[in-house]
Amino acid sequence: MKLFEKLETLSYRNIVVPLQGRTTFDFVNEHYNKGMKVLDFGCGTGSNSKLFNPEDYIGSEVDSSRVESSRKKYPKYKFEKIPIINSSKNKLPWADNSFDMIFVSLCLHHINAKSCKLIFKEFRRVLKSNGKILGIEPALIDGKYFSNVLMNILDAGDYILPIDKYKDMYKSESFTTTHINVVKTFGYNLWQYSSVATDEEPTKFENGKTQIRKITKPIHLLGLYGKWVVLIFLGYKLTDLLVNMLGSM
């Protein structure tokens, strides 16, 4: 499985990110100013670090191999491994009131609602009193049946939600969320938003896989691993063919 994970990381960094385009993240410039301390939560391959000044930025990721890869790819930026937050015992390794902004890019739809609520508690803790969350997530849009299905086939995340559900999840941990835009790219509807803490009391929120995801998950898994099996097989056959051709010369 490690081989497949490395191949997925390679293809994501060199194919998916360029296809999404930098204009997808232009909205960051309207909220970020140099000097603001930024935590990029779930920074993945580190490609979004370039949206921020190196002195302001910390990228965080649970996958140590991605942290190491990001450090090599973007040596001017700081990247840290963090624990998986799935209980109240798990904490982000930063003090209270450490950041002006938390950037969450294409991350939450990989995490179930219970863990998201715990993560939001940590966001509230490490954010300054006037800080904000700035995010972008794939979202299910009413009437966009083809895009909704395609996203769930292509994406590894099990929890792509409608916009209102994302808002409700934030609200359940006392954040109010403001819609910024929906950007269409590479078959996705990507929702841009910002969230700030309120004085409201936390409430219960539960959410699981959508019906679309339950139906499309087997197709996603087949494509996820099947494509690499096919490519490796074709590479082997091509190499074998070339060896035989050279041997017969």
Salt bridges, closest charged atoms under 4 A:
GLU5 OE1 - LYS2 NZ 3.92
GLU8 OE2 - LYS227 NZ 2.76
GLU68 OE2 - ARG71 NH1 2.87
GLU80 OE1 - ARG71 NH2 3.99
GLU80 OE2 - LYS78 NZ 3.87
ASP96 OD1 - ARG125 NH1 2.90
ASP100 OD1 - LYS128 NZ 3.41
GLU122 OE2 - LYS91 NZ 3.79
GLU122 OE1 - ARG125 NH2 2.76
GLU137 OE1 - HIS109 ND1 2.82
ASP155 OD1 - HIS109 NE2 2.78
ASP155 OD1 - HIS110 NE2 3.92
ASP158 OD2 - LYS209 NZ 3.81
ASP158 OD1 - ARG213 NE 2.72
ASP158 OD2 - LYS217 NZ 3.16
GLU173 OE2 - LYS117 NZ 2.73
GLU173 OE1 - LYS121 NZ 3.13
GLU206 OE2 - LYS204 NZ 3.40
